[in-house]
Amino acid sequence: QVQPVESGGGLVQAGGSLRLSCALSRNIFSVYAISWYRLAPGKQRELVARITSGASTTYGDSVKGRFTISRDNAKNTVYLQMNSLKPEDTAEYYCAAAAGGSYSWGQGTQVTVSS
């Protein structure tokens, strides 16, 4: 089992940018997929972005064109670059890693976008 650790959340004005980090405890290529989800009060959990071991990426419809998921192999870290942030992006963001037949979640990092 791998335990992701998220960081990089904070408060930003609408139109601004943040970069979230998801640090993994093992080589990222041993992980089938790393995903970013977000959860806001009153809303369902939403897939934000996903990157596979083959570097294939998937984005939620609401963030396409604004967010980019990437990885740093040497640091065993996945990033979520969030640009053109909107108030509706406000949520707790979670990193999830699929490896070894299990799905592991980080503790989350809060992103708040003010208008």
C-alpha positions in Angstrom: 0.0 0.0 0.0 1.2 3.5 -0.8 0.3 6.6 1.2 0.0 9.8 -0.7 0.7 13.1 1.0 -0.8 16.2 -0.5 0.4 19.8 -0.1 0.2 23.1 -1.8 -3.4 24.2 -1.0 -4.3 27.6 0.1 -6.3 30.7 -0.5 -6.2 32.4 -3.9 -8.3 34.9 -5.8 -10.4 34.0 -8.7 -8.2 33.9 -11.8 -5.2 32.9 -9.9 -3.1 29.7 -9.8 -2.0 27.0 -7.4 0.1 23.9 -7.7 -0.8 20.9 -5.6 1.7 18.2 -4.9 1.1 14.5 -4.2 4.2 12.8 -2.8 4.3 9.0 -3.0 6.2 6.6 -0.8 7.2 4.4 -3.7 8.3 4.6 -7.3 5.4 6.2 -9.2 5.8 3.7 -12.0 4.8 1.0 -9.6 1.5 2.8 -9.3 -1.2 2.1 -11.8 -2.9 5.5 -11.6 -2.7 8.6 -9.5 -5.9 10.7 -9.3 -6.9 14.0 -7.9 -10.4 14.2 -6.5 -12.1 17.1 -4.8 -15.0 17.3 -2.3 -16.9 20.4 -1.4 -19.7 20.8 1.1 -23.0 20.0 -0.6 -21.4 18.4 -3.6 -20.5 14.9 -4.6 -16.9 13.8 -4.9 -15.6 14.8 -8.3 -12.7 13.4 -10.3 -10.4 16.3 -11.1 -7.6 14.6 -13.0 -5.9 11.3 -13.4 -2.5 10.1 -14.7 -1.7 6.5 -15.3 1.6 4.6 -15.2 1.7 5.1 -19.0 1.3 8.8 -18.6 -2.2 8.9 -20.0 -4.2 11.7 -18.5 -7.9 12.3 -17.9 -9.6 15.5 -16.7 -13.0 16.3 -15.3 -15.1 18.3 -17.7 -15.2 21.3 -15.3 -11.4 21.7 -15.2 -10.4 20.8 -18.8 -8.2 23.5 -20.3 -7.4 25.0 -16.8 -5.8 22.2 -14.9 -2.8 20.1 -15.8 -1.6 16.9 -14.1 2.1 15.9 -14.3 4.8 14.0 -12.6 8.3 14.2 -11.4 9.8 10.8 -11.6 12.9 11.5 -9.5 10.8 12.9 -6.7 8.0 10.3 -6.9 5.6 13.2 -6.9 2.6 14.1 -9.0 1.5 17.7 -9.4 -1.8 19.4 -10.2 -1.3 22.8 -11.8 -4.5 24.8 -11.4 -4.9 27.9 -13.4 -7.7 30.3 -14.0 -9.2 29.3 -10.7 -12.9 29.9 -10.0 -14.8 30.1 -6.7 -16.5 26.9 -7.7 -13.1 25.2 -7.5 -13.2 25.7 -3.8 -12.9 22.2 -2.2 -10.8 19.8 -0.3 -8.5 18.1 -2.8 -7.4 14.5 -2.3 -4.8 12.5 -4.0 -5.5 8.8 -4.5 -3.0 6.2 -5.7 -3.9 2.7 -7.1 -1.1 0.2 -6.4 -0.7 -3.3 -5.2 -4.4 -4.1 -5.5 -5.5 -1.3 -3.3 -6.5 2.3 -3.4 -4.8 4.7 -1.0 -5.9 8.2 -0.1 -4.0 11.2 1.2 -5.2 13.4 4.0 -6.4 16.2 1.6 -5.4 19.8 1.1 -7.8 22.7 1.1 -8.2 25.0 -1.8 -10.2 28.2 -1.4 -10.9 30.5 -4.3 -12.3 33.9 -3.4 -14.3 36.1 -5.7 
